Amino acid sequence: MIARLIDLRGAVFLLLLACFATIVPMMSLLAEPGSALHLPSYAVSLFGKYLTYALLALSVDLIWGYCGILSLGHGAFFALGGYAMGMHLMREIGDRGVYANPVLPDFMVFLNYDALPWFWLGFDMFWFACAMVLLVPGLLAFVFGWFAFRSRVTGVYFSIITQAMTYALLLAFFRNDMGFGGNNGLTDFKDVLGFDLQAPGTRATLFALSCLALGGGYLICRAVTQSRAGKVLIAVRDAESRARFLGYRVEYYKLFVFVVSAMMAGVAGALYVPQVGIINPSEFQPANSIEAVIWVAVGGRGTLVGAALGAFTVNGAKTLLTGWFPEIWLFFLGALFVAVTLFLPNGILGLLRRRRRAARAEPATTAPAAAE
């Protein structure tokens, strides 16, 4: 069944991902420090962060590329998944914090909390935190999408209200009385499941899990898009009014794919936090959601593999440019988006596909001339 979901492009992508998941940890753990083959732990975490961004890009491409829903609020689902995992990591600290309180995180002791808020209960259990990583973004997407899609909010109006939702969460999480650390967020994590987060082995394991999550996310997206429901989603993208006329409950299909993509974004956020070491309200910034859309546009909308490629390409450029020329990064990002929109409407993958088709057509056009 899985073989039916994978085309040649997907097979190459999964093969490269498997090689990446094997080679990078080996270079970090087995190669001697100082050798040309050794990869430092910070680089492993950096690549792991790129993988979580690629998974976020997949979730955006699923709804935008295949259903035509341009969400500018997926950064909120990413951040909520990150906060769910961050809450578990904070509970894992126990009495090793600055204030040595076995129950309350340091920021709660500093803010004079008397007891742990009710919504923090259960996060000392890893399985509960993993469940919340899926349920919290999924529930928010379900409630938000239920009202939006039943009201037939589409196009730019839907993009605006998703951006408004993200900004509202940003303002809420900035408040100290929300119980999520306010402006500083959650940080100073020690370990996960008893493993030191700073240890090279733990970082390599988190990297491998990120590769596995990205591969699994790709297969889920392919399963959705290749199913009968996926064909309806494409019909909704191309001609929503006709799909309604044929009797399809368009809002249900939209709601389904919106919830699935939100849960994928939550998983990406949960893997992001232990590798970066912090989660704060800045992750809710609308600009982050806009960046995710740019990743998809650069790589190729409606291709899945292109979305992941765009995330790696743009974030790799961001790392280099912010290190060398930090003042020009935002100008570069804006120029990149404009250039892709004008000259590469199908993204990098679309350009490669067009060149491949041109190369195949060239021998056919030159053969008659050679015969003459």
ZAGUVO-491028 format. One record per residue (C-alpha): x, y, z. Coordinates in nm, 3 decimals, always signed. Layout:
BEGIN
[[X; Y; Z]]
...
***
This chain:
BEGIN
[[+0.000; +0.000; +0.000]]
[[+0.282; +0.240; +0.086]]
[[+0.451; +0.165; -0.247]]
[[+0.142; +0.293; -0.428]]
[[+0.174; +0.629; -0.253]]
[[+0.532; +0.692; -0.364]]
[[+0.620; +0.819; -0.710]]
[[+0.975; +0.854; -0.843]]
[[+1.017; +1.203; -0.697]]
[[+0.892; +1.086; -0.359]]
[[+1.116; +0.779; -0.366]]
[[+1.421; +0.996; -0.428]]
[[+1.314; +1.231; -0.149]]
[[+1.266; +0.950; +0.103]]
[[+1.594; +0.786; +0.001]]
[[+1.785; +1.111; +0.050]]
[[+1.608; +1.161; +0.382]]
[[+1.709; +0.812; +0.497]]
[[+2.070; +0.879; +0.399]]
[[+2.057; +1.212; +0.581]]
[[+1.917; +1.043; +0.894]]
[[+2.206; +0.792; +0.889]]
[[+2.507; +0.996; +0.778]]
[[+2.462; +1.306; +0.996]]
[[+2.445; +1.117; +1.331]]
[[+2.741; +0.902; +1.224]]
[[+2.946; +1.213; +1.143]]
[[+2.856; +1.356; +1.482]]
[[+2.905; +1.049; +1.700]]
[[+3.165; +0.832; +1.524]]
[[+3.400; +1.079; +1.356]]
[[+3.681; +1.210; +1.576]]
[[+3.654; +1.577; +1.683]]
[[+3.885; +1.787; +1.471]]
[[+3.863; +1.560; +1.168]]
[[+3.719; +1.681; +0.840]]
[[+3.428; +1.440; +0.872]]
[[+3.325; +1.543; +1.223]]
[[+2.998; +1.735; +1.255]]
[[+2.961; +1.937; +1.578]]
[[+2.648; +1.900; +1.789]]
[[+2.527; +2.253; +1.717]]
[[+2.525; +2.175; +1.344]]
[[+2.319; +1.861; +1.409]]
[[+2.063; +2.071; +1.599]]
[[+2.066; +2.332; +1.321]]
[[+1.989; +2.068; +1.057]]
[[+1.724; +1.924; +1.287]]
[[+1.562; +2.266; +1.305]]
[[+1.555; +2.280; +0.925]]
[[+1.379; +1.942; +0.923]]
[[+1.105; +2.071; +1.154]]
[[+1.062; +2.371; +0.927]]
[[+1.033; +2.135; +0.631]]
[[+0.755; +1.947; +0.811]]
[[+0.578; +2.279; +0.875]]
[[+0.614; +2.362; +0.505]]
[[+0.457; +2.026; +0.415]]
[[+0.155; +2.109; +0.632]]
[[+0.115; +2.446; +0.459]]
[[+0.151; +2.290; +0.113]]
[[-0.115; +2.031; +0.196]]
[[-0.383; +2.295; +0.244]]
[[-0.256; +2.566; +0.010]]
[[-0.119; +2.360; -0.275]]
[[-0.393; +2.097; -0.284]]
[[-0.699; +2.274; -0.143]]
[[-0.631; +2.638; -0.222]]
[[-0.654; +2.750; +0.143]]
[[-0.390; +3.016; +0.208]]
[[-0.342; +3.006; +0.585]]
[[-0.128; +3.276; +0.742]]
[[-0.174; +3.127; +1.086]]
[[+0.011; +2.797; +1.075]]
[[+0.284; +2.945; +1.290]]
[[+0.027; +2.938; +1.571]]
[[-0.021; +2.562; +1.543]]
[[+0.357; +2.518; +1.527]]
[[+0.399; +2.727; +1.844]]
[[+0.120; +2.548; +2.031]]
[[+0.282; +2.212; +1.965]]
[[+0.609; +2.361; +2.082]]
[[+0.454; +2.492; +2.403]]
[[+0.298; +2.154; +2.476]]
[[+0.638; +1.986; +2.455]]
[[+0.805; +2.275; +2.639]]
[[+0.563; +2.235; +2.929]]
[[+0.665; +1.871; +2.964]]
[[+1.034; +1.961; +2.952]]
[[+0.977; +2.224; +3.222]]
[[+0.805; +1.968; +3.445]]
[[+1.099; +1.734; +3.389]]
[[+1.337; +1.987; +3.546]]
[[+1.189; +1.929; +3.894]]
[[+1.403; +2.058; +4.180]]
[[+1.703; +2.121; +3.953]]
[[+1.578; +2.471; +3.874]]
[[+1.719; +2.793; +4.016]]
[[+1.462; +2.797; +4.297]]
[[+1.477; +2.419; +4.355]]
[[+1.098; +2.386; +4.363]]
[[+1.003; +2.025; +4.280]]
[[+0.662; +2.121; +4.136]]
[[+0.661; +2.482; +4.014]]
[[+0.882; +2.595; +3.724]]
[[+1.121; +2.879; +3.805]]
[[+0.915; +3.150; +3.639]]
[[+0.611; +3.057; +3.849]]
[[+0.814; +3.079; +4.170]]
[[+0.944; +3.419; +4.057]]
[[+0.589; +3.539; +3.986]]
[[+0.466; +3.413; +4.325]]
[[+0.239; +3.134; +4.204]]
[[+0.092; +2.938; +4.494]]
[[+0.015; +2.622; +4.299]]
[[+0.051; +2.472; +3.955]]
[[-0.227; +2.595; +3.720]]
[[-0.481; +2.330; +3.623]]
[[-0.378; +2.333; +3.258]]
[[-0.025; +2.227; +3.356]]
[[-0.152; +1.909; +3.520]]
[[-0.056; +1.590; +3.338]]
[[+0.240; +1.740; +3.155]]
[[+0.479; +1.552; +3.380]]
[[+0.385; +1.246; +3.170]]
[[+0.548; +1.221; +2.827]]
[[+0.254; +1.041; +2.664]]
[[+0.016; +1.312; +2.782]]
[[+0.239; +1.585; +2.638]]
[[+0.256; +1.400; +2.304]]
[[-0.123; +1.374; +2.301]]
[[-0.153; +1.749; +2.364]]
[[+0.092; +1.819; +2.082]]
[[-0.171; +1.674; +1.848]]
[[-0.493; +1.762; +2.028]]
[[-0.438; +2.131; +2.109]]
[[-0.352; +2.246; +1.753]]
[[-0.609; +2.004; +1.610]]
[[-0.887; +2.130; +1.840]]
[[-0.808; +2.495; +1.767]]
[[-0.807; +2.423; +1.393]]
[[-1.136; +2.234; +1.423]]
[[-1.317; +2.511; +1.612]]
[[-1.171; +2.789; +1.399]]
[[-1.228; +2.603; +1.071]]
[[-1.581; +2.497; +1.167]]
[[-1.700; +2.855; +1.194]]
[[-1.488; +2.989; +0.907]]
[[-1.574; +2.724; +0.648]]
[[-1.943; +2.703; +0.740]]
[[-1.956; +3.080; +0.692]]
[[-1.787; +3.029; +0.353]]
[[-1.496; +3.256; +0.437]]
[[-1.246; +3.208; +0.156]]
[[-0.956; +3.371; -0.020]]
[[-0.786; +3.674; +0.123]]
[[-1.050; +3.706; +0.396]]
[[-0.957; +3.367; +0.536]]
[[-0.588; +3.459; +0.523]]
[[-0.658; +3.778; +0.718]]
[[-0.855; +3.610; +0.996]]
[[-0.594; +3.336; +1.037]]
[[-0.334; +3.608; +1.073]]
[[-0.556; +3.784; +1.327]]
[[-0.589; +3.459; +1.523]]
[[-0.210; +3.424; +1.535]]
[[-0.164; +3.782; +1.649]]
[[-0.427; +3.740; +1.921]]
[[-0.242; +3.436; +2.055]]
[[+0.084; +3.632; +2.041]]
[[-0.062; +3.904; +2.264]]
[[-0.217; +3.648; +2.500]]
[[+0.102; +3.449; +2.550]]
[[+0.300; +3.766; +2.619]]
[[+0.099; +3.814; +2.940]]
[[+0.261; +3.683; +3.257]]
[[-0.075; +3.586; +3.406]]
[[-0.138; +3.339; +3.124]]
[[+0.093; +3.093; +3.297]]
[[+0.328; +3.027; +3.006]]
[[+0.631; +3.231; +3.106]]
[[+0.527; +3.559; +2.945]]
[[+0.783; +3.731; +2.726]]
[[+1.063; +3.491; +2.825]]
[[+0.862; +3.180; +2.744]]
[[+0.989; +2.837; +2.848]]
[[+1.359; +2.753; +2.853]]
[[+1.647; +2.606; +3.056]]
[[+1.540; +2.252; +2.966]]
[[+1.754; +1.976; +3.117]]
[[+1.656; +1.642; +2.968]]
[[+1.385; +1.441; +2.797]]
[[+1.294; +1.089; +2.914]]
[[+1.604; +1.099; +3.133]]
[[+1.846; +1.182; +2.846]]
[[+2.053; +1.500; +2.865]]
[[+1.942; +1.738; +2.590]]
[[+2.295; +1.873; +2.551]]
[[+2.450; +1.531; +2.495]]
[[+2.560; +1.460; +2.136]]
[[+2.373; +1.129; +2.139]]
[[+2.046; +1.297; +2.235]]
[[+2.084; +1.561; +1.967]]
[[+2.159; +1.295; +1.707]]
[[+1.851; +1.098; +1.817]]
[[+1.629; +1.406; +1.794]]
[[+1.769; +1.470; +1.446]]
[[+1.686; +1.115; +1.339]]
[[+1.335; +1.148; +1.485]]
[[+1.289; +1.471; +1.288]]
[[+1.386; +1.286; +0.969]]
[[+1.139; +1.011; +1.056]]
[[+0.863; +1.266; +1.125]]
[[+0.930; +1.444; +0.795]]
[[+0.915; +1.116; +0.605]]
[[+0.598; +1.015; +0.787]]
[[+0.445; +1.357; +0.721]]
[[+0.520; +1.321; +0.352]]
[[+0.352; +0.980; +0.339]]
[[+0.046; +1.115; +0.523]]
[[+0.020; +1.403; +0.277]]
[[+0.053; +1.164; -0.016]]
[[-0.211; +0.935; +0.132]]
[[-0.450; +1.231; +0.164]]
[[-0.382; +1.377; -0.180]]
[[-0.396; +1.042; -0.362]]
[[-0.721; +0.934; -0.198]]
[[-1.072; +1.007; -0.324]]
[[-1.093; +1.287; -0.071]]
[[-0.775; +1.429; -0.220]]
[[-0.935; +1.444; -0.564]]
[[-1.224; +1.639; -0.414]]
[[-0.977; +1.876; -0.246]]
[[-0.817; +1.950; -0.582]]
[[-1.162; +2.006; -0.730]]
[[-1.238; +2.249; -0.448]]
[[-0.912; +2.430; -0.519]]
[[-0.981; +2.462; -0.891]]
[[-1.359; +2.519; -0.892]]
[[-1.521; +2.532; -0.549]]
[[-1.863; +2.641; -0.678]]
[[-1.878; +2.345; -0.919]]
[[-1.783; +2.104; -0.641]]
[[-2.071; +2.243; -0.432]]
[[-2.307; +2.213; -0.728]]
[[-2.215; +1.844; -0.764]]
[[-2.327; +1.785; -0.407]]
[[-2.001; +1.771; -0.215]]
[[-2.001; +1.921; +0.135]]
[[-1.701; +2.138; +0.065]]
[[-1.675; +2.270; +0.421]]
[[-1.624; +1.918; +0.559]]
[[-1.338; +1.845; +0.322]]
[[-1.176; +2.178; +0.403]]
[[-1.216; +2.119; +0.775]]
[[-1.062; +1.774; +0.749]]
[[-0.748; +1.886; +0.567]]
[[-0.715; +2.196; +0.786]]
[[-0.715; +1.987; +1.105]]
[[-0.468; +1.732; +0.963]]
[[-0.226; +2.006; +0.855]]
[[-0.257; +2.181; +1.194]]
[[-0.166; +1.859; +1.376]]
[[+0.135; +1.813; +1.149]]
[[+0.246; +2.167; +1.231]]
[[+0.207; +2.086; +1.601]]
[[+0.437; +1.783; +1.567]]
[[+0.693; +2.004; +1.390]]
[[+0.682; +2.250; +1.681]]
[[+0.720; +1.972; +1.936]]
[[+1.038; +1.848; +1.765]]
[[+1.166; +2.204; +1.724]]
[[+1.165; +2.295; +2.094]]
[[+1.407; +2.036; +2.242]]
[[+1.654; +2.100; +1.960]]
[[+1.647; +2.478; +1.990]]
[[+1.609; +2.487; +2.368]]
[[+1.345; +2.757; +2.400]]
[[+0.988; +2.843; +2.308]]
[[+0.849; +3.193; +2.356]]
[[+0.566; +3.409; +2.216]]
[[+0.782; +3.529; +1.926]]
[[+0.698; +3.198; +1.755]]
[[+0.341; +3.329; +1.717]]
[[+0.455; +3.627; +1.511]]
[[+0.254; +3.650; +1.186]]
[[+0.583; +3.696; +1.000]]
[[+0.673; +3.335; +1.082]]
[[+0.357; +3.207; +0.914]]
[[+0.427; +3.427; +0.612]]
[[+0.779; +3.286; +0.591]]
[[+0.636; +2.933; +0.581]]
[[+0.423; +3.034; +0.282]]
[[+0.735; +3.173; +0.113]]
[[+0.914; +2.840; +0.166]]
[[+0.634; +2.662; -0.016]]
[[+0.625; +2.917; -0.298]]
[[+1.002; +2.899; -0.349]]
[[+1.012; +2.520; -0.354]]
[[+0.698; +2.465; -0.558]]
[[+0.338; +2.480; -0.446]]
[[+0.140; +2.158; -0.476]]
[[+0.446; +1.932; -0.495]]
[[+0.514; +1.841; -0.126]]
[[+0.878; +1.764; -0.202]]
[[+0.920; +2.119; -0.327]]
[[+0.783; +2.257; +0.001]]
[[+1.051; +2.072; +0.198]]
[[+1.316; +2.181; -0.052]]
[[+1.204; +2.542; -0.018]]
[[+1.225; +2.526; +0.361]]
[[+1.583; +2.399; +0.345]]
[[+1.685; +2.649; +0.076]]
[[+1.540; +2.961; +0.237]]
[[+1.650; +2.877; +0.591]]
[[+1.998; +2.782; +0.474]]
[[+2.022; +3.120; +0.303]]
[[+1.887; +3.286; +0.617]]
[[+2.157; +3.126; +0.833]]
[[+2.432; +3.239; +0.597]]
[[+2.302; +3.591; +0.534]]
[[+2.216; +3.670; +0.895]]
[[+2.570; +3.565; +0.985]]
[[+2.741; +3.765; +0.709]]
[[+2.500; +4.050; +0.630]]
[[+2.231; +4.059; +0.901]]
[[+2.089; +4.392; +0.788]]
[[+1.991; +4.273; +0.439]]
[[+1.814; +3.945; +0.523]]
[[+1.458; +4.084; +0.520]]
[[+1.524; +4.269; +0.194]]
[[+1.656; +3.948; +0.042]]
[[+1.351; +3.754; +0.159]]
[[+1.112; +4.009; +0.010]]
[[+1.306; +4.020; -0.317]]
[[+1.311; +3.641; -0.330]]
[[+0.934; +3.619; -0.292]]
[[+0.877; +3.880; -0.563]]
[[+1.123; +3.710; -0.799]]
[[+0.963; +3.369; -0.748]]
[[+0.616; +3.513; -0.803]]
[[+0.719; +3.685; -1.127]]
[[+0.967; +3.442; -1.281]]
[[+0.915; +3.105; -1.108]]
[[+0.544; +3.073; -1.037]]
[[+0.587; +2.697; -0.993]]
[[+0.897; +2.729; -0.774]]
[[+1.230; +2.552; -0.798]]
[[+1.073; +2.213; -0.862]]
[[+0.861; +2.360; -1.141]]
[[+1.174; +2.502; -1.305]]
[[+1.350; +2.165; -1.289]]
[[+1.042; +1.992; -1.434]]
[[+1.022; +2.243; -1.720]]
[[+1.390; +2.196; -1.806]]
[[+1.353; +1.820; -1.801]]
[[+1.059; +1.839; -2.040]]
[[+1.256; +2.070; -2.268]]
[[+1.548; +1.827; -2.268]]
[[+1.316; +1.542; -2.367]]
[[+1.157; +1.744; -2.646]]
[[+1.487; +1.863; -2.794]]
[[+1.594; +1.530; -2.957]]
[[+1.253; +1.498; -3.117]]
[[+1.282; +1.839; -3.282]]
[[+1.637; +1.789; -3.402]]
[[+1.588; +1.436; -3.544]]
[[+1.416; +1.542; -3.874]]
[[+1.687; +1.799; -3.942]]
[[+1.954; +1.533; -3.898]]
[[+1.770; +1.301; -4.137]]
[[+1.767; +1.567; -4.406]]
***
